[in-house]
Amino acid sequence: MEATSPTSVKIINLQDQIQTPEFSPKPSPSKKKFVTSLMEAATLITPSFKEDTYFISHLRASEKKALQELKDKLIAASDRLDSMWGIPLLGGDERADVILLKFLRARDFKVQDTLNMLQNCLSWRKDFETDGILEEDLGFKELEGVVAYMHAYDREGHPVCYNAYGVFKDKEMYERIFGDDEKLKKFLRWRVQVLERGIKLLHFKPGGINSIIQVTDLKDMPKRELRVASNHILSLFQDNYPEMVARKIFINVPWYFSLLYSMFSPFLTQRTKSKFVISKEGNVAETLFKFIRPEDVPVQYGGLSRPSNVLNGSPKSASEFTVKGGEKVNIQIEGIEAGATISWEIVVGGWELEYSAEFVPIAEGSYTIAVEKQRRIAANEEAICNSYTAREAGKMVLSVDNTASRKRKVAAYRYLVRKSTSIV
């Protein structure tokens, strides 16, 4: 038998108790490099983005008129009851209105253009046999959870799709997946399958979750080699999945991508730009935490989410905190009883600081136990996970020491304490 042991947590800021090291003064804005300035200008964080409404009562009169005209034209042009994602497009289902409004918005409410797009999409879905694609085994097990995959939700409930094509810098892997036209077609089918999994999670309901989040990792992505595949994917998604993405987050963005974006940004509409988030290398966790809770961000991107639950208990929400430059933070988990086992996970975005863990008994005369000796954590190290069984009552202290840096860092931790009925 095991039971949860009551505990309490204190986060202690030791900044005032530590002499902050001297840093060289920041260069004046006039001395900043041109490329650096452009990269900073290209970094977009737009938490104020609002999805389009799908309530008919909220539409403009012209938009309501376009929706009804589209339905009338669809009835006149079709001799059968068409459906998408199992939803009949005609017949009064409010879910159908959500789908039709997506197509209308993709064509600026131009009814005839929308009808053409819709009919082409219906024809493609029939030829591509998308309705049965989720049941297929396309043989890409090595790509699952690596190249493109659905993983958890953002803070607002949108399903999140991760994309990372860096593995294809390996020529053998590239040839195995994209070596000829047939292989490319098979990969495209698999990529559509991944997207269809995400769409299956949507509500298609006014006021519901009607779009996904795309996170694209540009690290090590081979540009030239993937140009053909990327163009095919982009074309397929634009033509057949309109307005399905609420936000596109690009992470590990190289300097030239930021430079190109800053050049083309003035030509994009504000609505389009509001969906883009561009994050350069080293800011991945800080960027993702703005939109996704740390326990739902994969460990390779600075989060706490792993394929298996390492805490061996019910999934627990993470507590978030920040570590300022020149600051040391102690997390004190108190109320740990003798015989109890505490398991914890902790991560700091971009690490490059000192970390340690120690158990402090409450009994006088007892010695503090160094559970994890202080060590420097590398920038690319994943979340630390550990456990400790207490032989006497006390508290666990997790320390992150950022006094050697002036950079503010986001961080998160969670823990689970179990009390055993038998005390060793």
Disulfide bonds with the S-S distance in Angstrom:
none
